[in-house]
Amino acid sequence: MTQADVANQLFVTRQTISSWEQGKSYPDLNMLVRLSEVYQVSLDSLLKGDE
């Protein structure tokens, strides 16, 4: 999935996704839940990197 694909699903800009990936900003809790749904991973995996 590209940054643009994820951005479209979350109704944010591609630049927002890029900023999160680079650690320049962070998504809020509601967006974290939506990200976990988009990537089909648990919040624990998303936040802590648990496998």
URLINFEN-V230653 format. One record per backbone hydrogen bond with DSSP energy under -1.0 kcal/mol. NH is the residue of the N-H (numbers start at 1). CO is the residue of the C=O. E is the energy in kcal/mol with one decimal. If there is no record, write none. Layout:
# URLINFEN-V230653
{{NH | CO | E} {NH | CO | E}}
This chain:
# URLINFEN-V230653
{{6 | 2 | -2.2} {7 | 3 | -2.9} {8 | 4 | -2.4} {9 | 5 | -1.8} {10 | 6 | -1.9} {12 | 7 | -2.1} {17 | 13 | -1.5} {18 | 14 | -2.4} {19 | 15 | -2.5} {20 | 16 | -2.1} {21 | 17 | -2.4} {22 | 18 | -2.1} {23 | 20 | -1.0} {24 | 19 | -2.2} {25 | 19 | -1.2} {32 | 28 | -2.2} {33 | 29 | -1.9} {34 | 30 | -1.8} {35 | 31 | -2.8} {36 | 32 | -2.3} {37 | 33 | -1.5} {38 | 34 | -2.4} {39 | 35 | -2.7} {41 | 36 | -2.0} {46 | 42 | -2.3} {47 | 43 | -3.0} {48 | 44 | -3.1} {49 | 45 | -1.3}}
